[in-house]
Amino acid sequence: MEESASGRSQDKKYPFLHCSFVFLGTVFLLPYYGFISAADYLLYSFPSHDILALLPAIGMGAAMVASACGLALIKYKDTFWRITLGSVVFVVNLVVVILMVATSSGCGSEAAYAGFNLINFGVASAAGIQQTNFYGLAALLPIQYTEALMVGESIASVVVISMRIITKFIGFQDSDHGRSLHTSTLVYFCMTLAILLCGFIVQHYIKRHPLVRKYYQPGLKRTPVAYIPGDGIPDVMEENASGTLRRILSDEDDTTATGPQHSEQDIARTDQSTTLWLRLKDGITKRLRLLKLMWKWALAISLNYLITLLMFPALLTKVPQVTCWGDWTPIILIAIFSYTELVGKVLGPNLSPYVSASHILVMVGARLVLLPLLILCIMPFESPILDTGNSEIAFFLAMLIGFSSGLLSSIAMSRGPTEVAERDKELAGMIMVFSLLAGLTIGAWIAVGPSEALSTGAVQETMTCLTDEGHP
């Protein structure tokens, strides 16, 4: 379904609103990327754990569950209420992690390791809540606002890695490496919290914006009432701001107004006898019907992020550190990925009209060739096959992984909701986010096994080298 068919392309342009969506796209992923970009601190604090593989696995699982809950509860709580809930969870978890870093309590201990994973679970849940609802809201608006969120997500990774580089330079002057890491990480998380608090102001702005109020009407609720005997099709009741109910014909009977008529008493009686499983069935049926219309786009974004998480950050940060870069190696690799992903998402909207759903599936599958190349940059541990001494090939692969991930995800995410009717766009946007998170979750969990194996092999290789050199 073309966007112009709805007349949205004739809407007045609002540059500041567009920038606000870019900013909010940055805000709801900022805390999660914050953990990933603090790779040097986490690797230093928990050397015996492969925390950079486990963080995405736990985080994406939590985000997917939160997204599923958002899909289920879309009719029961206002969108901005759910967004505010996510913001509160963000703030609470960031305050806790700042206190943990500031006090350095149990740094390197099992309790601290469990604490970081628990906080990561809370942060990712909040990200899932906000991501699902922001994309649902943006799907109601002209397509450029969905594209703005996609760009904002990439800016989030660029912002956090840039802040990490700056704060690492600040702490680099300290001769005590451990203390410098703690100082820079503390400043880094405080800056993240400050940006997140600014998001509250921007959320309040877009809630009152005339374009948002035009397309988003929280006073208008569509609730399935259940099956009326003899109808065979679930009715939908529309409740306006005054509380008045009227019947909305479902898709199957919207071509005609003829059919069985029912009194208000019949409807009320049927509503009282509606069971939970019927409501659940109706909800699942509608979501599957929407998914059938845009399944190629949903599959494309799911597979795209699955492939990305197989390589980043778990395998990409396993590239051996070289003398000239030291513990900056993982930071540089993450920075290259983040910057090129942003470039891909910026270019995506320009190429989107020329890419079909079938084409994007082929391009997503072609990304698999990057996985064995990245593994050859890591193995064998003592001398990787594609290691040139300064990790140039790994840097180039990080660029390809980031650019292709951003480009294809931007195209798929913006095109998916355009396949459905106007009234279903919010739900379609949320389904696309759920597909995205499903791919991220599966990819993160698949990457845990190989990443753990590579970590174990690397540790054993290091111990062997030390023994050969005569160290105890």
C-alpha positions in Angstrom: 0.0 0.0 0.0 1.5 3.3 -1.1 2.0 6.0 1.5 0.6 8.6 -0.8 -2.7 6.8 -0.9 -3.4 8.0 2.6 -2.6 11.6 1.9 0.1 11.6 4.4 2.7 12.8 1.9 0.7 16.1 1.7 1.2 16.8 5.5 3.1 19.9 6.5 6.7 19.2 7.2 7.8 19.6 10.8 11.7 19.6 11.0 11.8 19.9 14.8 9.4 17.0 15.2 11.6 15.0 12.8 14.6 15.8 14.9 12.7 14.9 18.0 12.1 11.4 16.7 15.7 11.0 15.8 16.6 12.1 19.3 14.1 9.6 20.9 15.5 6.8 18.7 18.8 7.6 20.2 17.5 7.8 23.8 15.8 4.4 24.0 18.9 2.5 22.9 21.5 4.7 24.6 21.6 2.8 27.9 21.8 -0.7 26.2 24.6 0.5 23.9 26.2 2.0 27.0 26.9 -1.4 28.4 28.3 -2.8 25.1 30.5 0.3 24.6 32.0 -0.1 28.1 33.7 -3.2 26.7 37.2 -2.3 28.1 35.8 -1.8 31.7 33.7 -5.1 31.6 36.6 -7.1 30.2 38.9 -5.7 32.9 36.5 -6.2 35.7 35.3 -9.7 34.7 38.2 -11.4 32.9 37.0 -14.9 33.7 33.6 -14.4 32.1 32.6 -13.8 28.5 30.3 -11.0 29.5 30.2 -9.3 26.1 28.6 -12.4 24.6 26.2 -12.9 27.6 25.0 -9.2 27.8 23.4 -9.2 24.3 21.9 -12.7 24.9 20.2 -11.7 28.1 19.4 -8.2 26.9 17.7 -9.2 23.6 15.7 -11.9 25.4 14.4 -9.4 27.9 13.6 -6.9 25.1 11.7 -9.5 23.1 9.6 -10.5 26.1 8.9 -6.8 26.8 7.9 -6.3 23.2 5.6 -9.3 23.3 3.9 -7.8 26.4 3.5 -4.5 24.6 1.8 -6.3 21.7 -0.6 -8.0 24.1 -1.4 -4.9 26.2 -1.7 -2.4 23.4 -5.4 -1.9 24.1 -5.2 -1.6 27.8 -2.7 1.2 28.4 -2.0 4.4 26.6 1.1 4.5 24.4 2.7 7.4 26.2 2.0 5.7 29.6 4.0 2.7 28.4 6.8 4.9 27.1 7.0 6.7 30.5 7.2 3.4 32.3 10.2 2.4 30.1 11.9 5.7 31.0 11.4 5.2 34.7 12.9 1.7 34.5 15.9 3.2 32.5 16.6 5.8 35.2 16.4 3.4 38.1 18.8 0.9 36.5 21.3 3.6 35.4 21.4 5.1 38.9 22.1 1.6 40.3 25.0 1.0 37.9 26.5 4.4 38.5 26.5 3.6 42.3 28.1 0.2 41.6 30.9 1.8 39.5 31.4 4.7 41.9 31.8 2.5 44.9 33.6 -0.3 42.9 31.8 -2.6 45.2 32.8 -6.2 44.6 34.4 -5.4 41.3 35.3 -8.7 39.6 33.2 -10.7 42.1 30.5 -13.1 41.2 27.9 -10.8 42.9 29.0 -7.8 40.8 28.9 -10.0 37.7 25.3 -11.1 38.5 24.4 -7.5 39.4 25.6 -6.2 36.0 23.6 -8.9 34.2 20.5 -8.1 36.3 20.8 -4.4 35.4 21.3 -5.3 31.8 18.0 -7.3 31.9 16.2 -4.2 33.3 17.7 -1.8 30.8 16.9 -4.1 27.9 13.3 -4.6 29.1 12.9 -0.8 29.2 14.4 -0.5 25.7 12.0 -3.2 24.4 9.0 -1.3 25.9 10.1 2.0 24.4 11.2 0.7 21.0 8.0 -1.2 20.4 5.8 1.8 21.4 7.8 4.4 19.6 7.8 2.4 16.3 4.0 1.8 16.8 3.5 5.6 17.2 5.8 6.4 14.2 3.9 4.0 12.0 0.8 6.1 12.4 2.7 9.1 11.0 4.3 9.7 7.6 7.0 7.3 6.8 9.9 9.7 7.4 9.3 9.5 11.2 9.9 5.7 11.2 13.1 6.4 9.2 14.0 9.0 11.8 13.8 6.5 14.6 16.1 4.1 12.6 18.7 6.8 12.2 18.4 7.7 15.9 19.1 4.1 16.8 22.4 4.3 14.9 23.2 7.7 16.4 22.8 6.1 19.8 25.7 3.7 19.1 27.8 6.5 17.7 27.1 8.8 20.7 27.9 6.2 23.3 31.1 5.0 21.5 32.2 8.6 21.1 31.5 9.3 24.7 33.5 6.2 25.6 36.5 7.3 23.6 36.4 10.8 25.2 36.0 9.5 28.7 38.7 6.9 28.1 41.1 9.6 27.0 40.2 11.5 30.2 41.1 8.6 32.3 44.1 7.6 30.2 46.3 10.2 32.0 46.0 8.2 35.3 49.0 5.9 35.8 46.8 3.4 37.6 45.0 1.6 34.8 42.2 0.2 37.0 41.5 3.6 38.5 41.4 5.3 35.2 38.9 2.8 33.8 36.6 3.3 36.8 36.8 7.1 36.5 36.2 7.2 32.8 33.3 4.6 33.0 31.7 6.6 35.9 31.7 9.8 33.8 30.5 7.9 30.8 27.4 6.5 32.6 26.6 9.8 34.2 26.6 11.4 30.7 24.3 8.7 29.5 21.9 9.4 32.4 21.9 13.1 31.6 20.9 12.5 28.0 18.2 10.1 29.0 16.6 12.7 31.3 16.4 15.1 28.4 14.3 12.4 26.7 11.5 13.1 29.2 11.2 16.7 27.9 11.2 15.6 24.2 8.5 13.0 24.9 6.3 15.7 26.4 6.8 17.8 23.3 5.8 15.2 20.8 2.8 14.1 22.8 1.4 17.6 22.4 2.5 18.1 18.8 -0.5 18.8 16.4 0.7 16.2 13.8 0.9 13.5 16.5 -2.5 14.5 17.9 -3.9 14.3 14.4 -3.0 10.7 13.8 -2.8 9.4 17.4 -6.1 9.6 19.3 -5.8 7.7 22.7 -9.5 8.5 23.4 -10.5 6.2 20.5 -10.3 2.5 21.5 -11.1 -0.5 19.5 -11.9 -3.5 21.6 -12.9 -7.0 20.5 -16.3 -7.9 22.0 -16.3 -11.6 20.9 -18.5 -13.7 18.7 -22.2 -12.9 18.5 -24.3 -16.0 17.9 -25.2 -16.4 14.3 -22.6 -13.9 13.1 -19.5 -15.9 12.9 -17.3 -12.8 12.9 -16.1 -10.9 16.0 -17.5 -7.5 16.4 -15.4 -4.5 17.2 -16.7 -1.8 19.4 -15.4 1.8 19.1 -15.3 3.8 22.2 -15.0 7.6 21.7 -13.9 10.1 24.3 -17.4 10.5 25.6 -17.7 6.8 26.4 -20.3 6.1 23.7 -20.0 2.7 22.0 -20.7 2.0 18.4 -20.1 -1.0 16.2 -17.3 -1.1 13.7 -17.6 -3.7 10.9 -14.6 -6.1 10.7 -12.6 -6.6 7.6 -14.7 -9.5 6.4 -17.9 -7.5 6.4 -16.8 -4.0 5.7 -18.1 -4.1 2.1 -21.7 -4.2 3.2 -23.8 -3.1 6.1 -26.3 -5.8 5.7 -26.5 -8.8 8.0 -27.8 -9.9 11.4 -28.7 -7.0 13.6 -28.4 -7.3 17.4 -29.8 -5.3 20.2 -27.6 -3.6 22.9 -28.8 -6.3 25.3 -27.5 -9.0 23.1 -24.2 -7.3 22.8 -23.9 -6.7 26.5 -24.9 -10.3 27.3 -22.3 -11.6 24.8 -19.6 -9.3 26.2 -20.2 -10.7 29.7 -19.9 -14.3 28.5 -16.7 -13.6 26.5 -13.8 -15.8 27.7 -10.2 -15.0 27.8 -9.2 -17.6 25.3 -11.6 -16.1 22.7 -10.0 -12.7 23.1 -6.6 -14.2 22.8 -7.7 -16.1 19.7 -9.0 -12.9 18.1 -5.8 -11.0 18.9 -3.5 -13.7 17.5 -5.7 -14.0 14.4 -5.4 -10.3 13.7 -1.6 -10.2 14.2 -1.1 -13.2 12.0 -3.3 -11.6 9.3 -1.1 -8.5 9.4 2.1 -10.6 9.4 0.9 -12.4 6.3 0.7 -9.1 4.5 4.3 -8.0 5.3 6.0 -11.3 6.2 8.9 -10.8 3.7 9.9 -7.5 5.3 9.5 -8.9 8.8 11.6 -11.9 7.9 14.2 -9.7 6.3 14.8 -7.5 9.4 14.7 -10.6 11.7 17.4 -12.4 9.6 19.4 -9.3 9.1 19.8 -8.7 12.9 20.3 -12.4 13.6 23.3 -12.4 11.3 24.6 -9.1 12.8 24.4 -10.5 16.4 26.3 -13.6 15.3 29.2 -11.4 14.6 28.8 -8.3 16.8 29.8 -7.8 19.5 30.6 -11.3 20.6 33.0 -12.3 17.8 34.1 -8.9 16.7 35.6 -8.1 20.1 37.5 -11.4 20.0 39.9 -10.1 17.4 43.4 -10.3 19.0 44.7 -7.1 20.5 47.7 -5.8 18.7 50.6 -4.0 20.3 49.9 -0.6 18.6 46.3 -0.5 19.8 46.3 -2.5 23.1 42.9 -2.5 24.9 41.7 0.1 22.4 41.2 -2.7 19.9 37.6 -3.6 20.9 36.7 0.1 21.3 37.9 0.9 17.7 36.1 -2.1 16.2 32.8 -1.1 17.9 33.3 2.5 16.8 33.8 1.4 13.2 30.7 -0.7 13.3 28.7 2.1 14.9 29.7 4.8 12.5 29.2 2.7 9.3 25.9 1.5 10.6 24.7 5.1 10.9 25.9 5.8 7.3 23.8 2.7 6.1 20.7 3.9 7.9 21.0 7.4 6.5 21.3 6.1 3.0 18.5 3.5 3.4 15.6 5.8 2.8 17.1 7.0 -0.5 17.4 3.4 -1.8 14.2 2.1 -0.3 11.9 2.8 -3.3 14.1 0.7 -5.6 14.3 -2.4 -3.3 11.6 -5.1 -3.4 10.9 -7.5 -0.5 12.4 -10.4 -2.5 15.5 -8.4 -3.3 16.1 -7.5 0.3 15.9 -11.2 1.4 18.6 -12.1 -1.1 20.8 -9.2 0.1 20.4 -10.2 3.8 21.4 -13.8 3.0 24.5 -12.6 1.2 25.8 -11.1 4.5 26.5 -14.7 5.7 29.7 -14.7 3.8 31.1 -12.2 6.3 30.9 -14.7 9.2 33.6 -17.2 8.1 35.8 -14.3 7.1 35.5 -12.8 10.6 36.3 -16.2 12.2 39.5 -16.4 10.2 40.5 -13.1 11.7 40.4 -14.8 15.1 41.5 -18.4 14.5 43.9 -20.1 15.1 44.6 -18.1 18.2 48.4 -17.9 18.0 48.3 -16.7 14.4 44.9 -16.0 12.8 44.8 -16.8 9.1 43.6 -13.3 8.1 45.7 -11.4 10.6 48.0 -8.9 9.0 49.6 -7.7 12.2 47.5 -4.6 12.7 43.9 -6.1 12.3 43.2 -4.1 9.1 41.1 -6.9 7.7 39.1 -7.1 10.9 38.5 -3.3 10.7 37.4 -3.6 7.1 34.9 -6.4 8.0 33.6 -4.3 10.9 32.8 -1.6 8.4 31.0 -4.0 6.0 29.0 -5.6 8.9 27.9 -2.2 10.2 27.1 -0.6 6.8 25.1 -3.6 5.5 23.2 -4.0 8.8 22.2 -0.4 8.9 21.2 -0.1 5.2 19.0 -3.3 5.1 17.4 -2.8 8.5 16.4 0.8 7.6 14.8 -0.3 4.3 12.9 -3.2 5.9 11.7 -1.3 8.9 10.2 1.6 7.0 8.6 -0.5 4.2 6.9 -3.1 6.4 4.1 -1.0 7.9 3.2 0.4 4.4 1.8 -2.9 3.4 -1.2 -2.7 5.8 -4.3 -0.6 6.2 -4.2 2.8 8.0 -5.9 1.6 11.1 -3.4 -1.3 11.5 -0.2 0.7 11.1 0.5 1.1 14.8 0.2 -2.6 15.4 2.2 -3.4 12.2 5.0 -1.2 13.5 5.1 -3.1 16.8 5.1 -6.4 14.9 8.1 -5.3 12.9 9.9 -4.4 16.2 9.1 -7.8 17.6 10.5 -9.4 14.5 13.6 -7.3 14.9 14.0 -8.3 18.5 13.4 -12.0 17.7 16.3 -11.9 15.2 18.5 -10.1 17.8 17.6 -12.6 20.5 18.2 -15.8 18.4 21.5 -14.4 17.0 22.7 -13.4 20.4 22.0 -16.8 22.0 23.5 -18.7 19.0 26.7 -16.5 19.4 27.1 -17.4 23.0 28.4 -21.0 22.3 31.1 -20.1 19.7 32.1 -17.0 21.7 32.6 -19.0 24.9 34.6 -21.6 22.9 36.8 -19.0 21.4 37.3 -17.3 24.8 38.3 -20.6 26.3 40.7 -21.4 23.5 42.2 -17.9 23.7 42.8 -18.3 27.5 44.4 -21.7 27.0 46.6 -20.4 24.3 47.7 -17.5 26.4 48.6 -19.9 29.3 50.5 -22.1 27.0 52.6 -19.2 25.8 53.3 -18.1 29.3 54.4 -21.6 30.3 56.7 -21.8 27.3 58.3 -18.5 28.2 59.1 -19.8 31.7 56.4 -18.0 33.6 54.8 -19.9 36.5 
